[in-house]
Amino acid sequence: MSSPITTWEGAEAYFTFAHSPAAIAIILALSVIVVFFVLYNMAMHENESYRKLD
C-alpha cells in the first residue's frame, strides 16, 4: 500500500496513531494512570508534611 502523500512540505501535524484506536486508548490509559499516581503521591507528601508540623 503506497501513501497518497508525496511531500510533507506544508504539513502542520503528524497523527502517528490516528489509524489505531487501540494505541490511542493505551496512551490515554497510561496518561490517566500517571496523573493519578502524581496526585496520590502529592497528597501523601502533603499529609506527611502536615503531620510533621503538628
Secondary structure, DSSP 4 states (H G I P E B T S, - for coil): ---S----TT-----TTTT-HHHHHHHHHHHHHHHHHHHHHHHHHHHHHHHHH-
